[in-house]
Amino acid sequence: MPKPADGRKRVVVESVQPEIDAGRFPVKRIVGDTVRAEADVFADGHDHVAARLLFRYCDVPQWTAVPMQPLGNDRWRAEFSVARVGEYLYTVSGTIDHFDTWRSDLEKRIAAGQKVAVDLLNGAQLVEEAAERAGRDDADVLRRWAAQMRDAEKLEAAQTAALDPALAAMMATYPDPALETRYERELRVCVDRERARYSAWYEMFPRSTAAEAGRHGTFKDVEARLDYVAGLGFDVLYLPPIHPIGRSFRKGRNNSETAEPGDVGSPWAIGAAGPDGGGHTAIHPELGTFDDFQHLLRVAAAKGLELALDIAFQCSPDHPWVQEHPAWFKHRADGSIQYAENPPKKYQDIYPLDFESSDWPALWDALRDVFLFWIEQGVRIFRVDNPHTKAFPFWEWCIGEIKRDYPDALFLAEAFTRPRVMQRLAKLGFSQSYTYFTWRNTKQEITEYFTELAESPLREYLRPNLWPNTPDILPEALQIGGRAAFLSRLVLAATLGPSYGIYGPAFELGEHEPLRPGSEEYLHSEKYEIREWNLDTPGSLAGAIALLNRSRRENAALHASHHLHFHTTDSSSLIAYSKSSLDESNTVLMIVNLDPHHKQAGWIDLDLDAMHIRPGETFQVWDHLSGARFLWQSPRAYVELSPEMPAHLFRVQRRVRSEKDFDYYQ
């Protein structure tokens, strides 16, 4: 085994956290967040060790150093804030702190009454060496200290100078870099804008927005719907694919293999021939023009809505790429192109792309350019359809290419897939991901799943986006649970995670009929036909949605999930959990009845420490959903929740000393 480059470096730096797959992937943060790093830093013998956290923005060559604080057992911690969108680097260094070791020994010798004149000279030499590494002003200060320490005629003053805490602090800022051990890797932080973590999405089919029955909706019709969506409190309006739709093998209503005259087909069968055709960079002619699209973007932005587009990398048989780039598709033994299948299901209207194509470099470029095209149109958020059916290396390259020039771009992975696949996509660069929330219904399922998301290493890189329904998924809970199920799933989605979405107007209008028993497909699915929605339907959940989204905006605790804590209940149908803001200034408590058919009552045992409440302290809880307020003092509370309003969303107000303070703290 060869000798190391410098065998004098005695410090070991290991077990740095956070670190994803030995530094292969970055951790994720939002502008303004803190990165708290820990590491094991130690050395042989009894010399003192100093550890520093080093960080820098990617295009800044100089490192900023933060002294790390010992936690015990050779574990150290420090943190830094990220102030810009983009990428930061960080690592940990450790060195023998000869001055602190000397200072500690000097204190012991003085306490034992030993002679320390020579020791003071040794210390002065260390100070003078540090002066050579310091800037001019600090160097002068250090040399004056060293001179005092060398003054043998004023031994007491020399000892006082040597033990001055100000000297120790200055010496800590000028360690000897020659003997410093750096951690073997420089780790990365991907910093996004706030919407990457905290957002509320509303999905809507543009073609179903026309005011007149039977007419194909347009971008102008979508504009007319913007006040409604903004009034519900959403900040992202997500549109399924807006491109021309193929005619070959077009699907009919309810996913029929035979289309009737007038059937509009699936927006995910992308690409059409002819003068009004085109592919992923074209707009369906009945929706409008690019000028209309630009106008929609501007009007939406003025109302506080950001537009998200669906990117589905698949083609109808009529897509221009099929003729222009046949090598991008798989071919069967008879020479025909392989259509999409999930046996026994067949999707003849869709050709998947072949990521094992010999022409893969050109394919990668073309797919990246689809994103860039819409970014140049002004779009910065993309919901990516089925990313788990495309090659992992492509996503890492593509998202990296885009975020290099457009670091504010965000990508939502529609990854209803195996856990490892979902996690890999998050590591590769997707800003958010769909989750298994859609199928987590019991108290145990919800508790276990969201504890994993909030407390495991997943929290460093996977940002969940919770959807109680999608155009593809009408879960059984919504099919059989009635209005109460829609309400409870809404509250869970909006409060368990900082980002959530609904497919509307199907959700707020309670669309619940499946295509057939046991199916999660909608009857009269909007994927295959234009639907007419009466937004004034009695019983709409629009009011509850608007109230809930307003509560989300008003409570910083609901903008993140790191401080999620589940509390004990004595009923399997009642789930209770609290969340606190990162600075602990805001705490909310949610209690949800998971039984959509019956009133449920029971006792909640609150972990007051998790809610930052002292034992015996009186506190007020104010329900954002009903307006009711209560004074609580005990960690034990009794609740009743009926299907009519199956949830409490309490804002917790501390320091309520008596009844007379009740109104003040509302």
Beta strands, then each sheet from edge to edge (+ up, - down):
strand 1: 11-17
strand 2: 27-30
strand 3: 34-43
strand 4: 49-57
strand 5: 64-67
strand 6: 69-72
strand 7: 75-81
strand 8: 86-96
strand 9: 181-182
strand 10: 187-192
strand 11: 199-203
strand 12: 236-239
strand 13: 306-311
strand 14: 314-315
strand 15: 340-342
strand 16: 345-347
strand 17: 351-352
strand 18: 381-384
strand 19: 410-413
strand 20: 432-433
strand 21: 465-466
strand 22: 499-503
strand 23: 565-569
strand 24: 574-580
strand 25: 587-593
strand 26: 600-605
strand 27: 619-623
strand 28: 629-632
strand 29: 636-641
strand 30: 647-653
sheet 1: 1+ 3- 7+ 6-
sheet 2: 2+ 10+ 8- 4+ 5-
sheet 3: 2+ 10+ 8- 9+
sheet 4: 20+ 19+ 18+ 13+ 12+ 11+ 22+ 21+
sheet 5: 14+ 17-
sheet 6: 15+ 16-
sheet 7: 28+ 27- 30+ 25- 24+ 23- 26+ 29-
end
